[in-house]
Amino acid sequence: MAELKKGSRVTGDERGKLADDLKKRYEGGESIRLLAETSGRSYGFVHRILTESGATLRGRGGATRKKTS
């Protein structure tokens, strides 16, 4: 994926290609934070692109708290 300038507007075919690439990588197991870091974009931008592309977003990770008896 070509490095984009931070904050540059991404439209048209370029946006579609970026969305397809990010969706494929996300569905392959990469996190939104990692995608944002490697693409030079913000977490919010990557989240929005994934949502627009129809990706099914995973729930938040981490251990859940259990009540001890």
Secondary structure, DSSP 8 states (H G I E B T S, - for coil): -----TT----HHHHHHHHHHHHHHHHTT--HHHHHHHHT--HHHHHHHHHHTT-------S-------
